[in-house]
Amino acid sequence: MSTERRIFCIIHTDLIAVSKQDLRPNILHLLAAQCANLLYKGIEEGA
């Protein structure tokens, strides 16, 4: 597993943990998750 992928997994796991603690819909969690997904796609494509 590449370093970038490991970092992404850590970020993603943290986001899931935070989301589960706070059951209220939180736009910041959604935006952060979306940013992490875009970052991951960029890494996968070698950008």
C-alpha distance (Angstrom), angle and dihedral (degrees) to the residues before:
residue distance angle dihedral
M1 . . .
S2 3.79 . .
T3 3.81 122.1 .
E4 3.81 90.7 -113.5
R5 3.78 91.5 52.8
R6 3.81 91.0 48.8
I7 3.82 90.7 50.9
F8 3.81 90.1 48.9
C9 3.81 91.3 50.5
I10 3.82 91.0 51.0
I11 3.82 92.0 49.0
H12 3.80 91.8 45.8
T13 3.82 93.3 48.1
D14 3.82 90.2 49.7
L15 3.81 91.0 50.4
I16 3.80 91.9 50.8
A17 3.83 90.6 48.9
V18 3.82 91.6 50.2
S19 3.81 91.7 46.3
K20 3.82 91.9 52.4
Q21 3.82 92.0 50.7
D22 3.79 92.8 52.3
L23 3.79 109.4 46.3
R24 3.80 93.5 -179.1
P25 3.81 113.0 101.1
N26 3.78 105.5 -98.9
I27 3.80 119.7 -169.7
L28 3.82 91.1 -158.0
H29 3.81 91.3 59.8
L30 3.79 90.3 49.3
L31 3.81 92.7 48.2
A32 3.80 92.1 46.8
A33 3.80 91.0 50.1
Q34 3.81 90.4 48.9
C35 3.82 91.1 50.1
A36 3.81 90.7 49.6
N37 3.81 90.3 50.7
L38 3.81 91.8 50.2
L39 3.82 90.6 47.3
Y40 3.80 89.8 50.6
K41 3.82 92.5 49.1
G42 3.80 89.2 50.4
I43 3.81 90.9 51.3
E44 3.81 91.9 47.3
E45 3.82 90.7 52.0
G46 3.80 90.8 46.8
A47 3.80 93.8 -115.6
